[in-house]
Amino acid sequence: MVSAATAGFTGLPGAVAVSHLRVYDWPAADGVRGGTPHVHLTCSEAYVVTGGRGAVQTLTTSGYEVTPLAPGTVAWFAPGTIHRLVAEGDLRITVLMQNSGLPEAGDAVLTLPPEHLTDPETYAAATVIPVDASEEEQARFARARRDLAVDGYRALRDADGPEPLAAFHRAAARLVRPRLAEWRERWRRGAEAAAAATGDQLDRLERGDASHLADAAVRAEQPSAQGRFGMCGRLDVYKGTH
């Protein structure tokens, strides 16, 4: 018998989330225009470039890399990859995120300097954008946290030895630990349920049972929010995929 979670899964294939991104063109202190460097702890991310040009700077234990981005490029990376989007002219991307719901529940830590990573309250004070602020004020908050994260990112990139990056990883893990029970439940309702649904369908077909095909349906959505201030740029998001 199919569980309620499995039978009720209606998200995008594979429980991914999708959004459209227009990368910030604000210049940072180093003259680079782009988004806020950050890392995901449990979710892989993919970029499908739909317009403009730019690059993604990445930092892992293997070192620093720059991947050019142009229309048609598909680039992706695993959890633990610190990434910074760079705009070289109206860079527009369709973003696919693993584990729909987890990124929106906090599976991202900005590369702030260490003094801002000591506890969730200190971190939130440096990163939260007030939802009731004017658009101009939200832009100011988004740019300020971007600049702060760039400071921390440059220190990690230019560090001598692996310990500063390892220390950032430890701090990020401590910050998200209070939310892990919530994340696990979101994963069970999303990615785990999607995988379980495929397993159930395979079992049915093996028994010669095709009854699940009668439950087919088509869904479509328009963005539920447009121009939201995200970490890397202005986001159009879809309620049913987050």
Number of C-alpha atoms within 10 A of each C-alpha: 7 11 11 10 16 21 16 14 19 16 17 16 12 16 24 22 25 21 19 23 26 23 27 26 18 17 15 18 11 10 8 15 18 26 30 29 31 25 25 22 19 16 19 19 20 17 21 19 22 18 18 17 19 23 17 20 17 21 21 17 11 9 9 13 12 14 14 13 26 19 15 12 16 15 15 14 15 15 16 18 21 26 25 24 26 27 26 17 14 14 25 25 27 18 21 19 21 20 27 25 22 25 20 11 15 15 20 22 23 27 30 26 18 13 9 21 22 14 14 15 12 12 18 12 11 18 21 12 18 11 9 8 11 10 13 9 14 18 16 13 19 24 21 16 22 25 21 21 25 25 18 19 24 14 16 23 16 10 12 9 9 13 11 16 20 14 13 20 17 12 17 23 14 14 18 18 11 11 12 15 10 11 21 13 12 18 18 16 20 28 21 19 23 25 16 19 19 13 12 18 17 14 12 15 12 10 9 9 12 12 10 12 9 7 7 6 7 4 8 5 9 11 13 10 12 15 14 15 20 18 24 23 26 19 22 20 21 17 13 18 21 21
